[in-house]
Amino acid sequence: MAKRDYYEILGVDKSASTAEVKKGYRKMAIKYHPDKNPDNADAEAKFKEAAEAYEVLSNADKKARYDQFGHQAFDGSGGFGGGGGAGMNMDDIFSQFGDIFGGGGFGGGGGFSGFGGGFGGGQRRVKGSNLRIRVSLTLEEIANGVEKKIKVKRKVQAPGTTYKTCSTCNGQGQVTRVTNTILGRMQTAAACPTCGGAGQSIDKKPSDADGQGLKVQEETVSVKIPAGVVDSMQLKVTGKGNEAPGNGISGDLLVVIEEKEHETLKREGDNLHYDMYVSLPDAVLGTSKEIDTVTGKVRIKVDAGVQSGKILRLRGKGIPSINGYGSGDLLVHVNVWTPKTLNKEQKDFFESMKNDEHFDPKPESTDKSFFEKVKDMFS
């Protein structure tokens, strides 16, 4: 089933401000919250869907990538994985967007109330820190998509580590504070200062574990990179960052794309450019040339009388669109190579051709100017 448009999910348009996006998410979250819709799988799916939309549209960088590439920018290893937010964890949603209503919100124990004494009502779960790694890709890998095996050093819970319920917050992960104001008694919630919001503290740990009961471990992570990614694009592998202590949620692995420079091909969006040099005799008589593409070498025909600066367009031989809108083109720029030195016989030949009408420039209406050629490149 195709994923719904994020703007449609939150009921806002593409020009919506951050405040309007937040307002739209708050409305959908209240409408479909599990406390208001117990045992309603459809409502839970819409609640996750709204959280996924808000996670992207509330982040300027992610919103820009979504506006440019759509869902493709986050599919596979990106986004939350899974259609309609199906891959999301409810605790993950609560931990990330707990402040959407202010003062505690989804975490439970204060802030917003109205559905059974506050959203969630349970223990707040801490999320581990994210990891970021760069992956260098060749133009061929970008054009065809690739699966990369990446070695990552991440923190995991050390074997033998045990935890006990935090005595300060009684396992809730947060403490509430009541203050008297001119408007009456106000209750606020904050992360527990003792356990940092985990709800648990270290009971026993091995000697090689850190203060949170974690140790560094190398792990090989498989990342599926879709065709058409661009330099500096960031993909997310959910749950492959650092683990959190106790029953917390693992952070994410953020994979930043780094595009390697190709020896002969230059990328411009989904199009590719190739400079092809032909000799003066080949330009006059015509020839065929073997050139590079991202799927291997191909041979193309060069017509007799070809002019320097002519652009040959090979449709569909560029980079696939990450939005799934087909592929770009390969633009072959013809450059006629003029010899810099000639022997006497060659010089005599060209001297004799100076007044020959075959060598006089005679541009035709079909011979486009430089600016027309540039315009065609972007059309």
Secondary structure by P-SEA (a helix, b strand, c coil): cccccccccccccccccaaaaaaaaaaaaaacccccccccaaaaaaaaaaaaaaaaaacaaaaaaaaacccccccccccccccccccccaaaaaaaccccccccccccccccccccccccccbbbbbcbbbbbbbbbccccccccccccccccccccccccccccccccccccbbbbbbbccccbbbbbbcccccccccccccccccccccccbbbbbbbbbbbbcccccccbbbbbccccccccccbbbbbbbbbbbbcccccccccccbbbbbbbbccccccccbbbbbbccccbbbbbbcccccccbbbbbcccccccccccbbbbbbbbbbbbbbccccaaaaaaaaaaccccccccccccccccaaaaaaaaac
